[in-house]
């Protein structure tokens, strides 16, 4: 089974405030929205990539409320698109992956849920109506500011090697970039569908030792968690300043670290949002072609 990164869910306290951040300040385009007054408000947004941000508010399902009680309003899952969700369910269950929920049908989507070795939730789904995509459409809605694109989602784990083995061996993601020392540091993984022009989203896994202070604090407070969302920009300092000018809350001024520019802002619920120089597409394509990840320690 091929697993394609498709979207990730962010639980929101106030949908309108979150839309103001992700649409108006960070430049995402709304690509789909489901609304049922007082019960359901889900918006999919994208920026420069077919992988989308799913804003969920107000959360009401038991696992969403449990996540809020444990971690607050933040990223609670990522979702993989497959050809057949029922077949994927049987495949993952046979490998001993913890089941969160069995296959169900939601509108035109067939979906099931699992948890990784750290207990982090991920969803597997297939679209029963290819003519009606639920997420990752052509992003043909009116464009917002074009200085940012969705780049990666980050997992923070106490055991980087264990998490890497799971996503590589069970879900088939490919290790394309590593910055490792004493079995800690960070890695980037891409799925087999990576395409520089469209499907250029990745998963980052971060683990000790040698964590940054904010990562140490998060791990001590929450344990393993979805840490942050990252946008890439050709001009990090300019894009960060433009986001602030549009009303974004600053978290950290731009600095050069690991040989790249990085800056941070906050979303409406206080979650961290990173802005960074993109990893060059040719590095990722070469790693996928050769099966040998780029070693960031050599930069």
Helices and strands as residue ranges (DSSP letters): E 4-11, H 15-19, I 20-25, E 29-36, E 40-46, E 52-56, H 62-71, E 75-81, H 85-94, E 98-106, E 109-115, E 121-127, E 149-157, H 160-165, I 166-170, E 174-181, E 184-190, E 202-207, H 213-222, E 225-232, H 236-245, E 249-257, E 260-266, E 272-276, H 281-290, E 294-295, G 296-298
